[in-house]
Amino acid sequence: MLLYRRGWERQRILDLFGILDWMMRLTPALERQTWQDIAASEGEQQMPYVTSIERMAIERGFKQG
């Protein structure tokens, strides 16, 4: 992810994503693709984290399961 390459710290990136999430809504398909791209990028950087969207999906899975 370009933000990591530019030296941004994890918390700063999370804060930015929080603002973007607050400002706009993506379609469910675009939301999934965005977070998949982020996860893939973080896997390359070996800096994984669980995003708020992933946490919500996990919680939904537990409620539905």
Order of alpha helices (4+ residues) and beta strands (2+ residues): alpha-alpha-alpha-alpha
